[in-house]
Amino acid sequence: MLRISAKSPQAKEANELVQGLQKYFVTKLNDVGHALGNDSPFEAVEWERDKGIHGGGVRYEARDETLFNRASVNVSQVHYDEDETKQLSSATAISTIIHPSNPHAPSMHMHISWTQMRDGKGYWRIMGDLNPSLKNDVFKRDFEMALDRAAGEYYEKGKAQGDRYFNIPVLNRTRGVSHFYLENFNTGDFEEDRTFAFSMGKEMIDAYIGITLQALQYYTTYTQEEKELQFAYHTLYFFQVLTLDRGTTSGLLVHDQNDVGIMGSIPSHINKPLLYSWLPLMTKPQDSLLLGLLEALPEGQIVLVDEVVKKRLANAVRVHYKKYPEALSMQADSVVVPPTVDNHS
């Protein structure tokens, strides 16, 4: 599979960075699977943007169903080097979401990307959040300490923006318990910022692997009630990603060549009646979006979200925003995310 890479030196360095973080995280997750799962390693799935002319990417998907509900570590680079009509030159990213099967082990999302414009100017986006189904103050503390340690002077700003971005107004809560988000990050020193971005990624990975090992070794069993609470939380995650997350929506609107990868954050099963119960809370026209998502799901109570369903959900999002483009302003409260990087948040 031939994917043409972006030409700029900064884009090349950014690509090395995200590929390095991807390899590091996948190796760590495979080690967990070897120690505590069925030792089925993550599997690489490649995709091309416009047959590779404008780049593409590779995602590593979990195959160990004893440990992972869904897990994907995606790296992508999209560029328009030969098209001078585009303001965007390139966008390079790692986007990862891990949903363990054991409800005591929290989910985790991380996104780090470098976006470069035609004039050479660019910026980093650095996101990370811990998303538990069951309350555990120790895990929350460990993740926040890691963020604080890595972010230093930028911690309070990132925490505030993360809490705002992952807020779900109609449910009066946030998606997770610990959020960090730096948008348009550029101090003027690319090498220094690149080092900072890598350090943030590695620190989040190390903290999450430690949390996951603690959870799986200490909580070797769980109850049906705890599993049902996980289904409820996964439904909340589904709701936030597909009705509020700008990155996911932008990726789906710009093209349909990586729907399954962009939707890699969706858990395997959700509680459809619970999702339906939130319909009266939605303002217009977002009630139509939620209704479209409900119609794309299978019939039943705890329903499976497989690749076929993911494609139907992606199409429902595209249909909605093409009909109601003004509704894009109703998404998460943060700086608008350019429709360039294939996020799965």
C-alpha positions in Angstrom: 0.0 0.0 0.0 1.5 3.3 -1.1 0.9 6.4 1.0 2.7 9.6 -0.1 4.0 11.5 2.9 3.9 15.2 3.5 7.1 17.0 2.3 7.6 19.7 5.0 10.4 18.9 7.6 8.0 19.7 10.5 5.4 17.3 9.2 8.0 14.6 8.8 9.2 15.1 12.4 5.6 15.1 13.6 5.0 11.8 11.7 8.0 10.3 13.4 6.7 11.5 16.8 3.2 10.0 16.4 4.5 6.8 14.9 6.9 6.5 17.9 4.1 7.0 20.4 1.9 4.5 18.5 4.6 1.8 18.6 5.3 2.5 22.3 1.6 2.3 23.3 0.8 -0.8 21.2 3.9 -2.6 22.7 2.7 -1.7 26.2 -0.8 -2.9 25.5 0.4 -6.1 24.0 2.5 -6.7 27.1 -0.7 -6.4 29.2 -2.4 -8.8 26.9 0.5 -11.3 27.3 0.5 -11.1 31.0 -3.3 -10.9 31.8 -5.2 -11.7 28.6 -5.1 -14.3 25.8 -2.0 -13.0 24.2 -3.6 -11.9 21.0 -1.6 -8.9 19.8 -3.1 -5.7 18.2 -3.5 -6.0 14.5 -2.5 -3.3 11.9 -5.2 -2.0 9.5 -4.0 0.4 6.8 -6.1 2.9 4.8 -5.4 5.4 2.0 -6.6 8.9 1.4 -7.4 9.3 -2.3 -5.5 6.1 -3.1 -2.5 7.3 -1.0 -2.0 10.5 -3.0 -3.0 12.6 0.0 -1.6 10.2 2.6 -3.6 8.0 4.9 -2.7 6.0 7.9 -2.5 2.8 9.9 -4.5 1.9 13.0 -3.8 -1.0 15.4 -7.0 -2.7 16.6 -7.3 -4.9 19.7 -7.9 -8.6 19.0 -7.9 -9.7 22.7 -11.6 -9.8 23.6 -10.9 -11.0 27.1 -9.2 -7.7 27.9 -10.6 -5.2 25.5 -14.2 -4.2 24.6 -12.8 -2.0 21.9 -9.3 -0.5 21.5 -7.7 1.3 18.6 -4.4 3.3 18.2 -4.6 5.3 15.0 -1.9 7.3 13.2 -2.8 9.4 10.2 -1.2 12.0 8.0 -3.3 13.9 5.4 -1.7 16.5 3.1 -2.3 18.6 0.1 1.3 19.4 -1.0 0.4 19.5 -4.7 -2.8 21.5 -4.4 -1.9 25.1 -3.8 -5.6 26.1 -3.6 -5.8 24.5 -0.2 -4.9 26.6 2.9 -4.0 23.4 4.7 -0.7 21.9 4.0 -0.7 18.8 6.2 -2.2 17.3 9.4 -0.5 14.5 11.3 -2.0 12.8 14.3 -2.2 10.0 16.8 -5.7 9.3 18.1 -6.3 6.5 20.4 -9.2 5.1 22.5 -9.0 2.1 24.8 -12.2 0.6 26.3 -11.3 -2.4 28.5 -13.8 -5.2 29.0 -13.5 -5.2 32.8 -15.7 -2.3 34.1 -13.2 -1.6 36.9 -10.6 -0.6 34.3 -11.3 2.9 32.9 -11.4 3.9 29.3 -8.8 6.4 28.1 -8.6 8.7 25.1 -5.6 10.6 23.8 -5.1 12.8 20.7 -1.9 14.6 19.7 -1.6 16.3 16.3 0.4 18.8 14.3 -1.5 20.9 11.8 0.5 23.0 9.3 -0.9 25.6 6.9 0.2 26.5 3.4 2.2 29.5 4.7 4.3 27.2 6.9 2.6 28.2 10.2 1.3 25.4 12.4 0.2 24.3 15.8 -0.1 21.3 18.1 -3.3 19.9 19.6 -2.8 17.8 22.8 -5.7 16.0 24.4 -6.0 13.3 27.0 -8.8 12.1 29.3 -9.7 9.3 31.7 -13.1 7.9 31.3 -14.2 5.4 34.0 -17.4 3.4 34.2 -17.1 3.0 37.9 -15.8 5.6 40.4 -12.2 5.2 41.6 -10.5 8.2 43.1 -7.1 6.6 43.1 -7.0 6.1 39.4 -8.3 9.7 38.8 -5.6 11.0 41.1 -2.9 9.0 39.3 -3.9 10.2 35.9 -4.2 13.9 36.9 -0.8 13.7 38.7 0.7 12.4 35.4 -0.9 15.2 33.4 0.3 17.8 36.0 3.8 16.4 35.9 4.1 16.5 32.2 2.2 19.7 31.4 3.8 21.9 34.1 2.9 25.5 33.6 0.2 24.5 31.0 -1.7 22.2 33.3 -4.3 24.6 34.6 -5.1 25.9 31.2 -5.3 22.5 29.7 -7.5 21.2 32.5 -9.9 24.1 32.2 -10.2 23.8 28.4 -10.6 20.0 28.7 -13.4 20.2 31.3 -15.2 22.7 29.0 -14.7 20.7 25.9 -15.9 17.4 27.3 -18.9 18.9 29.1 -22.3 17.5 28.2 -24.8 20.3 28.9 -28.0 18.4 28.5 -26.9 15.7 31.0 -25.2 18.2 33.4 -22.0 16.3 33.6 -18.7 15.8 31.8 -17.7 12.7 29.7 -14.9 11.6 32.0 -13.3 12.5 35.3 -10.0 13.9 34.2 -9.6 16.0 31.0 -6.8 17.9 29.4 -6.9 19.9 26.1 -4.4 22.4 24.6 -5.5 23.8 21.3 -3.4 26.0 18.9 -0.3 25.2 21.0 2.8 26.9 19.5 5.4 28.7 21.6 7.5 29.7 18.5 10.1 26.9 19.1 9.1 23.9 17.1 11.7 21.5 18.6 10.8 22.5 22.1 7.1 22.1 21.4 7.7 18.7 19.7 9.5 17.5 22.8 6.7 18.7 25.0 4.1 16.9 22.8 6.0 13.7 23.0 6.5 13.9 26.7 2.8 14.5 27.2 1.9 11.5 25.2 4.4 9.2 26.9 3.4 10.3 30.3 -0.3 9.7 29.6 0.5 6.2 28.2 2.6 5.2 31.2 0.0 6.5 33.6 -2.8 4.6 31.9 -0.9 1.4 31.6 -0.2 1.6 35.3 -3.8 2.2 36.1 -4.9 -0.7 33.8 -2.5 -3.1 35.4 -3.7 -2.2 38.9 -7.4 -2.5 37.9 -7.0 -5.9 36.2 -4.8 -7.4 38.9 -6.9 -6.2 41.8 -10.5 -6.5 40.3 -10.3 -10.0 38.8 -14.1 -10.4 38.8 -17.1 -8.1 38.5 -20.9 -8.2 39.0 -23.7 -8.0 36.5 -24.7 -4.7 38.0 -21.2 -3.3 37.4 -21.3 -4.6 33.8 -24.6 -2.8 33.3 -23.1 0.4 34.7 -20.4 0.0 32.1 -23.0 -0.3 29.3 -24.6 2.9 30.6 -21.3 4.7 30.6 -20.5 3.5 27.1 -23.8 4.9 26.0 -22.8 8.2 27.5 -19.5 8.0 25.6 -21.3 7.2 22.4 -23.7 10.2 22.9 -20.9 12.7 23.6 -18.7 11.6 20.6 -21.5 11.6 18.0 -23.4 14.7 19.1 -20.8 17.0 20.6 -17.2 16.1 19.5 -16.0 18.5 16.8 -13.0 16.4 15.8 -15.1 13.3 15.1 -17.7 15.3 13.1 -15.0 17.1 11.1 -13.3 13.9 10.1 -16.6 12.4 9.0 -17.7 15.5 7.0 -14.4 15.9 5.0 -14.5 12.4 3.5 -15.9 8.9 3.9 -12.7 6.9 3.2 -12.0 6.1 6.9 -15.4 5.9 8.6 -14.5 2.7 10.5 -11.2 4.2 11.7 -12.7 7.6 12.7 -15.5 5.7 14.6 -12.9 3.6 16.4 -13.8 5.2 19.7 -17.3 3.7 19.8 -17.7 0.9 22.4 -18.9 -2.5 21.2 -22.4 -2.3 22.9 -24.6 0.4 24.1 -27.9 0.7 25.9 -30.4 1.8 23.2 -33.4 2.6 25.6 -31.1 4.8 27.7 -29.9 6.7 24.6 -33.5 7.1 23.6 -34.4 8.5 27.0 -32.2 11.5 26.3 -34.1 12.5 23.1 -36.5 14.8 24.9 -33.5 16.7 26.3 -32.1 17.7 22.9 -32.8 21.1 21.4 -33.6 21.5 17.7 -32.2 20.5 15.3 -29.9 18.2 17.4 -32.9 16.1 18.3 -33.0 15.0 14.6 -29.3 14.0 14.8 -30.0 11.8 17.8 -33.0 10.3 16.1 -30.9 9.5 13.1 -28.3 7.8 15.2 -31.0 5.8 17.0 -32.4 4.7 13.6 -29.0 3.6 12.5 -28.6 1.2 15.5 -30.0 -2.3 15.6 -33.2 -3.2 17.4 -32.9 -4.3 21.0 -31.8 -3.1 24.4 -28.0 -3.8 24.6 -27.1 -3.4 20.9 -23.9 -4.3 19.0 -22.1 -1.6 17.2 -20.2 -3.4 14.5 -18.5 -2.1 11.3 -21.8 -2.1 9.3 -23.5 -0.1 12.1 -20.5 2.3 12.3 -20.9 3.1 8.6 -24.6 3.8 9.1 -23.9 6.0 12.1 -21.2 7.9 10.1 -23.6 8.5 7.3 -26.3 9.7 9.7 -23.9 12.3 11.0 -23.1 13.5 7.5 -26.7 13.7 6.4 -27.6 15.7 9.5 -24.9 18.4 9.1 -25.4 18.7 5.4 -29.0 19.5 6.1 -28.3 21.6 9.2 -24.8 23.1 8.8 -25.6 25.8 11.3 -25.8 23.1 14.0 -22.0 22.7 13.9 -22.0 25.7 16.2 -23.8 23.7 18.8 -21.0 21.2 19.4 -18.4 21.2 22.1 -17.4 24.6 23.4 -13.8 25.1 22.2 -11.8 26.5 19.4 -13.2 25.1 16.1 -11.3 22.0 14.9 -10.4 22.2 11.2 -11.7 19.3 9.2 -8.3 17.9 8.5 -7.3 15.1 10.9 -9.0 11.8 11.2 -9.9 11.9 14.8 -11.6 9.2 16.9 -12.2 10.9 20.2 
